[in-house]
Amino acid sequence: LTGDAKAPPMATAGNATSPADVVDMEHVKSWGQNVRGTLVRLTKGLRNRGSAKVAIRLARTGELIGVTFIEKSQNGRFNRELDRRIKTSGVFPAAPHGLAIDEMLFPIRLTVTR
C-alpha cells in the first residue's frame, strides 16, 4: 500500500493578508502528509487491488468538498470501493493554524497491492 503526491497541492485564498500567507509551503506540506496518512489508513481492508490517482478537495476545516479520479485503476471494483470509502470517511485533517486558505486540492496516488 502506498500513497504519494507528485503534483503540489493548490490553494484557494480566503482571508490571506499577503501571498506568503497562502504559499506557506511548510504548512501545506504538513497538511498534505496528514491527508495522505488518512487516505492510506482508509485503504486498509479494501477487498480489491489497484492503483489510482485521486484529487481530494478539502475545506480548511477538513470537510471533504469533493473527490475526482485523475487516473482510474483498470479494476473498476477498486475504483468504486475507493470512491465510496473516501466519500463516507467523514472529516479529514484540518489545515494547520496559520495557513490562510479556504480550501486545498491534493492530488494523491493510492496503490493497494495485497
C-alpha atoms as an extended CHARMM CRD file, in Angstrom:
* protein
*
       114  EXT
         1         1  LEU       CA              0.0000000000        0.0000000000        0.0000000000  PROA      1               0.0000000000
         2         2  THR       CA              1.4330000000        3.3640000000       -0.9630000000  PROA      2               0.0000000000
         3         3  GLY       CA              0.3380000000        6.9530000000       -1.2340000000  PROA      3               0.0000000000
         4         4  ASP       CA              2.2360000000        9.7780000000       -2.8700000000  PROA      4               0.0000000000
         5         5  ALA       CA              1.6010000000       13.2820000000       -4.1050000000  PROA      5               0.0000000000
         6         6  LYS       CA              3.6610000000       14.1140000000       -7.1710000000  PROA      6               0.0000000000
         7         7  ALA       CA              1.9500000000       17.4090000000       -8.0030000000  PROA      7               0.0000000000
         8         8  PRO       CA              1.8470000000       20.2410000000       -5.4930000000  PROA      8               0.0000000000
         9         9  PRO       CA             -1.4740000000       20.9670000000       -3.7770000000  PROA      9               0.0000000000
        10        10  MET       CA             -3.3900000000       24.0060000000       -4.9610000000  PROA      10              0.0000000000
        11        11  ALA       CA             -4.9200000000       26.5150000000       -2.5610000000  PROA      11              0.0000000000
        12        12  THR       CA             -7.7630000000       28.9930000000       -2.7570000000  PROA      12              0.0000000000
        13        13  ALA       CA             -7.0430000000       32.0920000000       -0.7120000000  PROA      13              0.0000000000
        14        14  GLY       CA             -9.5110000000       33.2400000000        1.8810000000  PROA      14              0.0000000000
        15        15  ASN       CA             -8.5130000000       35.8660000000        4.3950000000  PROA      15              0.0000000000
        16        16  ALA       CA             -4.9040000000       35.9810000000        3.3010000000  PROA      16              0.0000000000
        17        17  THR       CA             -3.1140000000       39.2120000000        4.1070000000  PROA      17              0.0000000000
        18        18  SER       CA             -0.1950000000       38.5400000000        1.7740000000  PROA      18              0.0000000000
        19        19  PRO       CA              0.8750000000       35.9440000000       -0.8270000000  PROA      19              0.0000000000
        20        20  ALA       CA              3.2010000000       34.4440000000        1.7960000000  PROA      20              0.0000000000
        21        21  ASP       CA              0.1370000000       33.5250000000        3.8790000000  PROA      21              0.0000000000
        22        22  VAL       CA             -1.2430000000       31.4170000000        1.0460000000  PROA      22              0.0000000000
        23        23  VAL       CA              2.0080000000       29.7640000000       -0.0090000000  PROA      23              0.0000000000
        24        24  ASP       CA              3.4120000000       28.7060000000        3.3510000000  PROA      24              0.0000000000
        25        25  MET       CA              4.8490000000       25.5010000000        1.9450000000  PROA      25              0.0000000000
        26        26  GLU       CA              5.7720000000       24.0370000000        5.3360000000  PROA      26              0.0000000000
        27        27  HSD       CA              2.1220000000       24.2400000000        6.4270000000  PROA      27              0.0000000000
        28        28  VAL       CA              0.9480000000       22.8980000000        3.0630000000  PROA      28              0.0000000000
        29        29  LYS       CA              3.4420000000       20.0200000000        3.2200000000  PROA      29              0.0000000000
        30        30  SER       CA              2.4090000000       19.1440000000        6.7680000000  PROA      30              0.0000000000
        31        31  TRP       CA             -1.2780000000       19.1850000000        5.8780000000  PROA      31              0.0000000000
        32        32  GLY       CA             -0.6580000000       17.0990000000        2.7530000000  PROA      32              0.0000000000
        33        33  GLN       CA              1.2230000000       14.4750000000        4.7720000000  PROA      33              0.0000000000
        34        34  ASN       CA             -1.6550000000       14.2550000000        7.2500000000  PROA      34              0.0000000000
        35        35  VAL       CA             -4.2010000000       13.9150000000        4.4380000000  PROA      35              0.0000000000
        36        36  ARG       CA             -2.1040000000       11.2090000000        2.7300000000  PROA      36              0.0000000000
        37        37  GLY       CA             -1.8370000000        9.3330000000        6.0120000000  PROA      37              0.0000000000
        38        38  THR       CA             -5.6020000000        9.4330000000        6.4320000000  PROA      38              0.0000000000
        39        39  LEU       CA             -6.1260000000        8.1700000000        2.8710000000  PROA      39              0.0000000000
        40        40  VAL       CA             -3.6520000000        5.3320000000        3.3410000000  PROA      40              0.0000000000
        41        41  ARG       CA             -5.4800000000        4.2690000000        6.5210000000  PROA      41              0.0000000000
        42        42  LEU       CA             -8.7850000000        4.4190000000        4.6170000000  PROA      42              0.0000000000
        43        43  THR       CA             -7.4860000000        1.9520000000        2.0320000000  PROA      43              0.0000000000
        44        44  LYS       CA             -6.7230000000       -0.6950000000        4.6690000000  PROA      44              0.0000000000
        45        45  GLY       CA             -9.1910000000       -3.5070000000        4.3490000000  PROA      45              0.0000000000
        46        46  LEU       CA            -10.1470000000       -2.7810000000        0.7380000000  PROA      46              0.0000000000
        47        47  ARG       CA            -11.0360000000       -6.0930000000       -0.9110000000  PROA      47              0.0000000000
        48        48  ASN       CA             -9.8020000000       -5.1150000000       -4.3580000000  PROA      48              0.0000000000
        49        49  ARG       CA             -6.3530000000       -4.2770000000       -5.6710000000  PROA      49              0.0000000000
        50        50  GLY       CA             -5.4350000000       -1.3840000000       -7.8940000000  PROA      50              0.0000000000
        51        51  SER       CA             -3.7290000000        1.9420000000       -8.2840000000  PROA      51              0.0000000000
        52        52  ALA       CA             -5.4840000000        5.2400000000       -8.8620000000  PROA      52              0.0000000000
        53        53  LYS       CA             -4.6600000000        8.9210000000       -8.6220000000  PROA      53              0.0000000000
        54        54  VAL       CA             -7.3410000000       10.9890000000       -6.9350000000  PROA      54              0.0000000000
        55        55  ALA       CA             -7.7740000000       14.7130000000       -6.3560000000  PROA      55              0.0000000000
        56        56  ILE       CA             -9.1390000000       15.3970000000       -2.8780000000  PROA      56              0.0000000000
        57        57  ARG       CA            -10.5920000000       18.8840000000       -2.3330000000  PROA      57              0.0000000000
        58        58  LEU       CA            -10.8340000000       19.8180000000        1.3360000000  PROA      58              0.0000000000
        59        59  ALA       CA            -12.1450000000       22.8260000000        3.2140000000  PROA      59              0.0000000000
        60        60  ARG       CA             -9.7410000000       24.2760000000        5.7830000000  PROA      60              0.0000000000
        61        61  THR       CA            -11.8390000000       22.5200000000        8.4550000000  PROA      61              0.0000000000
        62        62  GLY       CA            -11.0330000000       19.1330000000        6.9070000000  PROA      62              0.0000000000
        63        63  GLU       CA            -14.5020000000       18.7200000000        5.4250000000  PROA      63              0.0000000000
        64        64  LEU       CA            -14.4470000000       16.8190000000        2.1340000000  PROA      64              0.0000000000
        65        65  ILE       CA            -15.6480000000       19.0860000000       -0.6750000000  PROA      65              0.0000000000
        66        66  GLY       CA            -15.0850000000       16.5750000000       -3.4310000000  PROA      66              0.0000000000
        67        67  VAL       CA            -13.0640000000       13.7130000000       -4.8320000000  PROA      67              0.0000000000
        68        68  THR       CA            -12.2280000000       13.2070000000       -8.5060000000  PROA      68              0.0000000000
        69        69  PHE       CA            -10.2600000000       10.4640000000      -10.2090000000  PROA      69              0.0000000000
        70        70  ILE       CA             -7.3090000000       11.8640000000      -12.1440000000  PROA      70              0.0000000000
        71        71  GLU       CA             -6.2490000000        8.3510000000      -13.2200000000  PROA      71              0.0000000000
        72        72  LYS       CA             -8.5210000000        5.3850000000      -12.6370000000  PROA      72              0.0000000000
        73        73  SER       CA             -7.3720000000        1.8730000000      -11.9300000000  PROA      73              0.0000000000
        74        74  GLN       CA             -8.1000000000       -0.7750000000      -14.5320000000  PROA      74              0.0000000000
        75        75  ASN       CA            -10.0290000000       -2.5280000000      -11.7650000000  PROA      75              0.0000000000
        76        76  GLY       CA            -13.4900000000       -0.9360000000      -11.7250000000  PROA      76              0.0000000000
        77        77  ARG       CA            -14.3900000000       -2.5650000000       -8.4030000000  PROA      77              0.0000000000
        78        78  PHE       CA            -11.3140000000       -0.9900000000       -6.8130000000  PROA      78              0.0000000000
        79        79  ASN       CA            -12.3190000000        2.4350000000       -8.1680000000  PROA      79              0.0000000000
        80        80  ARG       CA            -15.8700000000        2.1540000000       -6.8130000000  PROA      80              0.0000000000
        81        81  GLU       CA            -14.7150000000        0.8370000000       -3.4400000000  PROA      81              0.0000000000
        82        82  LEU       CA            -12.0690000000        3.5750000000       -3.0850000000  PROA      82              0.0000000000
        83        83  ASP       CA            -14.5310000000        6.3060000000       -4.0950000000  PROA      83              0.0000000000
        84        84  ARG       CA            -17.1400000000        5.0580000000       -1.6080000000  PROA      84              0.0000000000
        85        85  ARG       CA            -14.5710000000        4.7260000000        1.2010000000  PROA      85              0.0000000000
        86        86  ILE       CA            -13.3000000000        8.3050000000        0.6840000000  PROA      86              0.0000000000
        87        87  LYS       CA            -16.7890000000        9.8230000000        0.4470000000  PROA      87              0.0000000000
        88        88  THR       CA            -18.0490000000        8.1010000000        3.5910000000  PROA      88              0.0000000000
        89        89  SER       CA            -14.9110000000        8.6590000000        5.6540000000  PROA      89              0.0000000000
        90        90  GLY       CA            -16.0830000000       11.7650000000        7.4610000000  PROA      90              0.0000000000
        91        91  VAL       CA            -13.7500000000       14.6400000000        8.1730000000  PROA      91              0.0000000000
        92        92  PHE       CA            -10.1110000000       14.7620000000        7.1010000000  PROA      92              0.0000000000
        93        93  PRO       CA             -7.3550000000       16.6060000000        8.9880000000  PROA      93              0.0000000000
        94        94  ALA       CA             -7.9260000000       20.3600000000        9.2230000000  PROA      94              0.0000000000
        95        95  ALA       CA             -5.4770000000       22.8880000000        7.8260000000  PROA      95              0.0000000000
        96        96  PRO       CA             -2.6500000000       23.8390000000       10.1830000000  PROA      96              0.0000000000
        97        97  HSD       CA             -3.1750000000       27.0010000000       12.1890000000  PROA      97              0.0000000000
        98        98  GLY       CA             -1.7290000000       29.9510000000       10.3110000000  PROA      98              0.0000000000
        99        99  LEU       CA             -2.4750000000       28.7060000000        6.7820000000  PROA      99              0.0000000000
       100       100  ALA       CA             -4.8190000000       31.3370000000        5.3570000000  PROA      100             0.0000000000
       101       101  ILE       CA             -6.8300000000       29.4020000000        2.7820000000  PROA      101             0.0000000000
       102       102  ASP       CA            -10.4450000000       28.4130000000        2.2290000000  PROA      102             0.0000000000
       103       103  GLU       CA             -9.7620000000       25.0860000000        0.5380000000  PROA      103             0.0000000000
       104       104  MET       CA             -6.9750000000       22.9100000000       -0.8400000000  PROA      104             0.0000000000
       105       105  LEU       CA             -6.7580000000       20.3770000000       -3.6660000000  PROA      105             0.0000000000
       106       106  PHE       CA             -4.4820000000       17.3930000000       -3.0040000000  PROA      106             0.0000000000
       107       107  PRO       CA             -3.5970000000       15.1110000000       -5.9660000000  PROA      107             0.0000000000
       108       108  ILE       CA             -2.6040000000       11.7580000000       -4.4250000000  PROA      108             0.0000000000
       109       109  ARG       CA             -1.8400000000        8.3310000000       -5.8820000000  PROA      109             0.0000000000
       110       110  LEU       CA             -3.0760000000        5.3490000000       -3.8860000000  PROA      110             0.0000000000
       111       111  THR       CA             -1.9630000000        1.7960000000       -4.5950000000  PROA      111             0.0000000000
       112       112  VAL       CA             -3.2570000000       -1.3720000000       -2.9530000000  PROA      112             0.0000000000
       113       113  THR       CA             -1.1970000000       -4.4560000000       -3.8150000000  PROA      113             0.0000000000
       114       114  ARG       CA             -2.3520000000       -7.0730000000       -1.3130000000  PROA      114             0.0000000000
